[in-house]
Amino acid sequence: MKNKVLIEISARHIHLCQADLEKLFGIGYELKEFKSLSQKGQYAAKETVKIIGPKAEIDGVRVVGPLREHTQIEISKTDGYMIGIVPPVRTSGDIEGSPGIKVVGPAGEIELEQGLICARRHIHISPDEAKDFGVVNKQKVSVKIFGERDLTFNDVVVRVDPDFRLSFQVDTDEGNAASVQSGDFGELII
C-alpha cells in the first residue's frame, strides 16, 4: 500500500488542567500512568471521572496525561446524543464556545463552562515524515480505508510536531463506520 498510515481509535477521554485535577482528585494529587500512548509523552492515566449531561451520564471516562493548560473532554457524536449534548467537531485545543458539562471525581466535581468537543479526525506526523509524505501542518488530506467497509475519510487535518509519530486518529464512531481497529492501516491521499 502506497503512503501507508497507522490507524488509531481514540475513545472518549478527558485532558485536565492542574486546578481541575485538584478539584476532582484532591490538592497536590498527581496522575498515575496506566499505559503509554503512541505519541511521545502522552499516557492513559489510571484515573477516571464521570461526566453528567442533561439526559444521561458516562462513568469511567479515562484521564489522559500530561496535564494541559485547559481542561478538555473528547467524546463521540454517539456519546453526545446519549448524554443530551451536541459536541462540535473541533481540533484538539479549540474549545472556545464549546459546550460545558459537569465532571465528577472521587474528591469533588466541576462544572465546565466549555471544553466538550468531538475531536476532528487528524494525522499526527513528525517534520521528517511530513517531508517524506509531502504534507505540511494544517493541510487537509484524505485517508482511504480498505476492507469489508471501504471508506475514504476526507477533511483530515495534518498536525506536524517533532514529538509526533505517524498515525491517523479517529473516534470510535468513525472507526466503527469503517470497521477498523487500532493497529490497522489506511492510505494517505494528498
Secondary structure, DSSP 8 states (H G I E B T S, - for coil): -TTEEEEEEE-SEEE--HHHHHHHH-TT----EEEE-SSTT-EEEEEEEEEE-SS-EEEEEEEEES--SS-EEE--HHHHHHHT----EE-TT--TT----EEE-SS-EEE-SS-EEEE--EEEE-HHHHHHHT--TT-EEEEEE-STT-EEEEEEEEEE-TT---EEEEEHHHHHHHT--TT-EEEEE-
